[in-house]
Amino acid sequence: MTIIWTSISAFLIFETILLFLILLPLPFDLNVILARATSRVLKSGKYFFRFLALFLAYHLADSIWSMYKHSTAPDGNANAQNISNYYITKFRTERNCYMTGFSLVVLGLILLVEPLVRDNKRKEIKLQENKVR
């Protein structure tokens, strides 16, 4: 794997962990701290996440193009080495396509779910303050 696909893979792992932490029913205080930290990161890195989404979309298009380019199977006269290289290349292009596509989907989920969780925590805090009074 090249450094680009390794970085996309690492980002996908980071996104998945972050999404699970956002949705995990943690203790109230820990969940509030996590929601605030995530909110700050997403607000301060708004342009970074837009750039990242464009970066992922470009590499998704590139991997789809590579899949199309390598979609023709070798003819019947090809030797075993060419057939093996074809299947290896096909596997890599499909892996890259699925990895970038899933990374884009998870990024979209984080950007959609985080405000909902933040608003929910804000309402829980108000509810607890009203109970105390």
FIPA-732040 format. One line per 3 residues: number of its first residue (from 1); their letters; for each residue z, x negated, y negated of N, C-alpha, C. Coordinates in pm, 1 decimal. Last residue first. Layout:
BEGIN
NUM) A) Z,X,Y,Z,X,Y,Z,X,Y; ...
***
This chain:
BEGIN
133) RVK) 4079.0,3340.3,-2263.5,4128.8,3411.8,-2383.2,4187.0,3542.5,-2350.8; 3975.6,3276.1,-2014.9,4097.2,3209.6,-2061.1,4159.4,3284.5,-2177.2; 3742.6,3421.2,-2004.0,3850.0,3455.2,-1912.3,3982.2,3395.5,-1957.7
130) NEQ) 3585.4,3288.1,-2191.4,3624.5,3427.1,-2218.8,3736.5,3471.9,-2127.3; 3545.1,3046.5,-2059.0,3617.6,3048.2,-2186.8,3665.1,3188.2,-2221.5; 3395.4,3133.7,-1840.8,3528.4,3076.7,-1817.4,3610.7,3074.3,-1946.0
127) LKI) 3166.5,3216.3,-1977.4,3241.5,3313.6,-1899.4,3382.3,3262.5,-1872.7; 3074.3,2975.1,-2082.9,3115.7,3083.2,-2173.0,3201.2,3186.4,-2100.3; 3015.3,2845.7,-1840.5,3117.3,2789.9,-1929.4,3167.2,2896.5,-2025.8
124) EKR) 2810.7,3008.7,-1744.2,2934.7,2996.7,-1667.4,3047.5,2942.4,-1753.5; 2614.8,2962.8,-1938.9,2673.3,3096.9,-1927.1,2803.2,3094.7,-1846.4; 2561.9,2694.7,-1883.9,2609.1,2731.8,-2017.0,2674.9,2870.0,-2011.9
121) KND) 2460.9,2716.9,-1624.8,2587.6,2645.3,-1646.3,2646.7,2679.8,-1782.5; 2224.6,2857.6,-1681.5,2324.1,2914.7,-1592.2,2459.5,2848.0,-1612.3; 2088.8,2671.7,-1838.9,2130.8,2799.2,-1897.5,2238.1,2867.5,-1812.6
118) RVL) 2049.8,2472.2,-1640.0,2125.1,2442.3,-1762.8,2175.1,2571.2,-1828.3; 1888.6,2605.9,-1457.2,2021.3,2559.9,-1415.2,2108.3,2532.7,-1537.1; 1662.7,2646.0,-1620.1,1733.0,2760.0,-1560.7,1874.2,2722.4,-1519.0
115) PEV) 1580.0,2384.6,-1683.2,1629.6,2474.3,-1788.5,1704.7,2595.8,-1734.2; 1517.4,2294.7,-1408.6,1624.1,2233.4,-1488.9,1669.6,2322.9,-1604.1; 1293.3,2423.5,-1305.5,1425.7,2460.2,-1256.3,1537.0,2409.5,-1348.1
112) LLI) 1066.3,2310.4,-1431.7,1090.1,2455.4,-1435.4,1234.3,2492.5,-1400.4; 1081.5,2038.0,-1387.0,1067.7,2083.6,-1525.0,1089.0,2234.2,-1538.2; 1093.4,2041.4,-1107.7,1206.8,1989.6,-1185.0,1200.2,2041.7,-1328.3
109) LGL) 839.1,2143.7,-1048.2,959.6,2216.8,-1009.3,1081.0,2171.2,-1088.2; 674.4,1938.0,-1148.3,668.9,2071.2,-1207.3,791.2,2154.7,-1173.3; 751.1,1739.3,-966.5,773.1,1719.4,-1109.6,769.5,1853.5,-1183.0
106) VVL) 656.9,1855.6,-730.7,801.5,1837.7,-747.9,835.2,1813.0,-894.8; 379.2,1846.4,-781.4,446.0,1975.0,-758.4,596.2,1962.7,-781.7; 334.4,1569.8,-801.5,307.2,1657.5,-916.0,378.7,1791.9,-901.6
103) SFG) 402.7,1498.4,-539.6,478.4,1443.3,-651.6,456.9,1526.4,-777.8; 204.2,1624.1,-395.2,341.6,1669.3,-378.3,429.6,1617.8,-492.1; -14.3,1471.2,-486.8,-9.3,1615.9,-507.1,131.9,1669.6,-495.7
100) TMY) 50.8,1214.7,-399.9,41.1,1241.3,-543.3,46.3,1391.7,-572.1; 57.7,1260.0,-117.9,172.6,1203.1,-187.8,166.1,1233.5,-337.8; -195.8,1355.5,-54.1,-79.4,1440.8,-31.0,41.5,1391.7,-109.7
97) CNR) -348.9,1127.0,-128.7,-373.2,1258.5,-188.6,-251.5,1348.2,-173.1; -247.9,927.3,38.4,-237.7,912.8,-106.5,-256.7,1046.7,-177.5; -319.0,1033.4,288.7,-178.7,1010.2,255.1,-159.8,1001.1,104.3
94) ETR) -598.8,1028.2,267.5,-529.8,1156.2,280.6,-382.2,1142.8,245.8; -640.2,750.5,253.3,-682.2,835.9,141.7,-613.9,973.0,147.9; -532.3,666.9,501.5,-475.1,619.8,374.5,-514.5,709.7,257.3
91) FKT) -702.3,796.3,688.0,-558.7,823.3,687.2,-497.1,783.4,553.4; -947.7,675.4,623.5,-931.3,820.0,608.1,-783.5,857.6,602.4; -893.5,412.7,693.9,-922.8,445.2,554.7,-904.5,594.1,528.3
88) IYY) -858.1,448.5,971.2,-750.9,391.2,889.8,-770.7,427.0,743.6; -1108.9,547.9,1046.5,-990.8,631.7,1063.0,-870.9,579.1,983.1; -1272.9,325.3,978.6,-1296.9,457.6,920.8,-1172.2,543.9,929.6
85) NSI) -1173.3,124.6,1143.1,-1159.6,111.3,997.8,-1180.4,245.2,927.5; -1256.6,231.6,1392.0,-1114.7,213.0,1363.4,-1089.9,202.0,1213.3; -1533.3,217.7,1359.1,-1470.0,347.9,1380.7,-1321.3,339.9,1349.6
82) NQA) -1565.7,-58.9,1336.2,-1604.7,29.5,1225.9,-1540.1,166.8,1238.1; -1473.1,-140.2,1592.2,-1406.6,-187.5,1470.4,-1439.2,-97.8,1350.8; -1652.0,-29.2,1774.1,-1513.8,19.6,1771.8,-1440.8,-21.8,1644.1
79) NAN) -1972.6,26.0,1612.3,-1882.7,-37.8,1707.9,-1739.6,12.0,1686.8; -2205.4,296.8,1588.6,-2105.1,207.7,1529.7,-2016.6,148.5,1638.2; -2381.6,484.3,1676.9,-2412.7,345.7,1711.4,-2305.1,248.7,1663.8
76) GDP) -2306.8,734.2,1573.3,-2279.5,704.5,1714.0,-2303.9,560.8,1753.0; -2176.2,673.3,1238.2,-2271.0,729.7,1335.6,-2237.5,682.6,1477.1; -1860.2,751.1,1087.8,-1964.3,656.2,1128.5,-2053.3,717.7,1236.5
73) ATS) -1824.0,1045.0,880.1,-1785.3,964.5,996.2,-1896.6,865.3,1029.1; -1755.8,1096.9,547.8,-1862.1,1089.4,647.6,-1820.1,993.7,758.5; -1547.4,1071.7,369.0,-1547.0,1186.3,458.9,-1654.5,1179.1,567.3
70) HKY) -1502.9,892.9,166.2,-1484.9,845.9,304.1,-1487.2,960.5,405.4; -1544.4,1045.2,-62.8,-1629.1,928.8,-39.0,-1622.1,882.3,106.9; -1337.5,1229.9,-46.5,-1475.7,1276.9,-40.4,-1568.7,1161.5,-4.7
67) MSW) -1121.6,1057.3,-75.8,-1133.9,1137.6,45.8,-1276.8,1187.4,63.0; -1175.1,961.2,-331.4,-1178.6,868.4,-217.9,-1189.5,944.3,-86.2; -1134.3,1197.2,-476.7,-1265.7,1134.3,-476.7,-1278.9,1036.3,-359.6
64) ISD) -862.6,1226.9,-429.1,-955.4,1330.8,-380.4,-1097.0,1275.3,-374.9; -769.4,1000.8,-560.2,-753.4,1008.8,-414.6,-841.7,1118.8,-354.4; -839.6,1066.9,-823.9,-895.0,946.8,-761.2,-882.8,953.1,-609.4
61) ALH) -680.0,1291.5,-863.9,-826.4,1304.2,-869.5,-894.1,1185.2,-802.8; -433.0,1162.5,-843.1,-467.2,1270.4,-750.3,-617.7,1289.7,-747.0; -445.6,991.8,-1058.2,-446.4,933.3,-924.0,-469.1,1038.8,-815.6
58) YAL) -439.3,1182.1,-1265.7,-552.3,1088.7,-1252.9,-558.7,1032.1,-1111.8; -191.0,1300.2,-1217.0,-312.4,1381.6,-1206.6,-435.8,1293.0,-1191.6; -19.4,1084.1,-1268.7,-26.0,1141.4,-1133.8,-152.0,1225.1,-1115.0
55) FLA) -74.8,1051.3,-1544.0,-93.3,939.9,-1450.5,-107.9,992.3,-1307.4; 10.5,1299.1,-1641.7,-130.8,1259.6,-1653.5,-165.0,1146.6,-1557.0; 282.8,1277.0,-1579.0,203.9,1385.5,-1519.9,54.4,1354.4,-1528.5
52) LFR) 347.9,1057.5,-1740.0,361.2,1047.4,-1595.0,281.6,1156.2,-1524.7; 310.9,1167.5,-1993.2,228.0,1054.5,-1950.8,230.2,1041.1,-1799.7; 516.0,1356.2,-1977.1,376.7,1400.4,-1995.2,280.4,1290.0,-1952.1
49) FFY) 734.1,1188.4,-1953.9,702.3,1276.8,-1841.9,561.6,1335.5,-1854.4; 724.8,1061.9,-2204.2,712.7,982.5,-2082.5,673.5,1070.7,-1964.7; 772.5,1272.3,-2374.3,640.1,1210.0,-2376.9,617.1,1124.4,-2253.1
46) KGS) 1040.8,1327.5,-2299.8,937.5,1431.2,-2294.5,797.4,1370.1,-2288.7; 1285.2,1196.2,-2274.6,1166.3,1139.6,-2212.7,1051.0,1235.9,-2202.1; 1476.1,1356.1,-2390.5,1443.2,1229.0,-2455.4,1315.6,1168.0,-2399.0
43) KLV) 1479.4,1575.1,-2211.0,1447.6,1595.3,-2352.9,1405.4,1464.9,-2419.1; 1545.7,1455.8,-1966.4,1419.6,1528.8,-1978.4,1380.7,1552.2,-2124.1; 1795.8,1344.8,-2030.1,1686.1,1258.2,-1984.3,1552.4,1328.6,-2002.0
40) RST) 1943.3,1573.7,-2097.2,1921.6,1466.8,-2195.0,1803.5,1379.2,-2156.5; 1939.1,1712.0,-1852.2,1880.4,1772.3,-1971.6,1851.4,1666.0,-2077.2; 2079.7,1538.9,-1689.6,1940.1,1567.0,-1659.5,1869.3,1625.3,-1780.8
37) ARA) 2330.7,1556.7,-1815.3,2260.0,1427.9,-1806.5,2111.8,1449.1,-1780.0; 2391.2,1829.9,-1780.6,2379.5,1771.7,-1914.7,2302.3,1641.1,-1913.3; 2398.4,1846.7,-1500.1,2302.7,1928.7,-1575.9,2283.6,1873.2,-1716.4
34) LIV) 2608.5,1670.1,-1439.8,2473.4,1642.4,-1390.7,2369.1,1721.3,-1468.6; 2821.1,1806.8,-1561.5,2787.0,1669.7,-1603.6,2644.4,1635.2,-1561.9; 2817.5,2042.5,-1410.2,2795.5,2048.0,-1554.6,2754.5,1911.0,-1606.9
31) NLD) 2878.7,1942.1,-1156.4,2750.1,2008.9,-1177.7,2716.8,2018.1,-1326.4; 3137.6,1852.9,-1194.4,3033.2,1756.4,-1158.9,2894.5,1814.6,-1184.4; 3265.1,2099.2,-1244.7,3266.1,1991.9,-1344.5,3155.4,1889.9,-1318.3
28) FPL) 3213.9,2248.7,-1001.0,3170.3,2294.1,-1132.7,3161.7,2179.9,-1233.5; 3080.7,2079.9,-711.5,3191.9,2132.7,-789.8,3150.1,2154.7,-935.3; 2738.9,2180.1,-620.8,2846.2,2082.5,-636.8,2964.9,2148.0,-706.5
25) PLL) 2497.1,2297.3,-460.8,2615.8,2361.0,-519.2,2734.5,2263.9,-520.1; 2189.0,2154.4,-560.3,2303.6,2148.0,-469.8,2425.6,2214.3,-534.6; 1986.4,2135.5,-745.3,2003.5,2262.8,-675.5,2125.2,2267.8,-584.1
22) ILF) 2008.1,1873.7,-838.3,2011.1,1984.5,-933.9,2043.7,2115.5,-862.7; 1982.4,1729.2,-601.9,2108.1,1722.8,-676.6,2119.6,1837.2,-776.6; 1718.5,1791.4,-533.4,1826.4,1834.1,-444.9,1961.2,1830.1,-516.4
19) LLI) 1589.0,1668.2,-750.1,1576.3,1812.6,-731.0,1687.0,1865.2,-639.8; 1657.9,1398.1,-704.2,1700.9,1465.6,-826.8,1694.4,1617.1,-811.8; 1526.6,1352.7,-460.5,1672.7,1339.7,-468.7,1725.5,1413.5,-591.2
16) TEF) 1262.8,1392.3,-546.9,1318.5,1476.8,-441.7,1470.9,1472.2,-444.3; 1230.5,1187.4,-736.0,1217.5,1328.0,-774.8,1283.1,1420.3,-673.8; 1258.7,958.0,-572.5,1352.4,983.4,-681.9,1349.7,1129.9,-724.4
13) ILF) 1032.8,992.3,-408.3,1166.5,990.2,-348.0,1272.3,1019.7,-454.3; 834.3,973.5,-603.9,846.3,1095.5,-524.5,984.3,1103.4,-458.8; 870.1,711.7,-689.2,895.2,821.0,-783.1,911.3,953.2,-709.0
10) ASI) 789.6,577.5,-458.5,927.9,563.5,-505.8,963.5,675.3,-602.7; 518.2,656.8,-455.0,606.7,691.6,-344.1,753.3,682.5,-385.9; 430.9,538.3,-689.5,422.2,684.8,-675.8,513.7,732.0,-563.2
7) STW) 471.8,269.6,-621.9,548.3,328.3,-732.4,543.2,481.0,-726.9; 287.6,249.1,-413.3,429.2,225.1,-386.4,515.3,285.1,-496.6; 53.0,291.8,-548.4,93.4,392.0,-449.4,238.5,372.6,-409.1
4) IIT) 58.8,61.1,-712.4,49.5,195.1,-770.2,100.0,299.7,-671.6; 62.5,-154.5,-538.6,180.4,-130.7,-622.6,177.1,9.1,-685.2; -76.0,-46.8,-221.9,-76.8,-121.2,-346.4,46.1,-85.3,-429.5
1) M) 0.0,-83.5,117.3,0.0,0.0,0.0,0.0,-88.3,-124.1
***
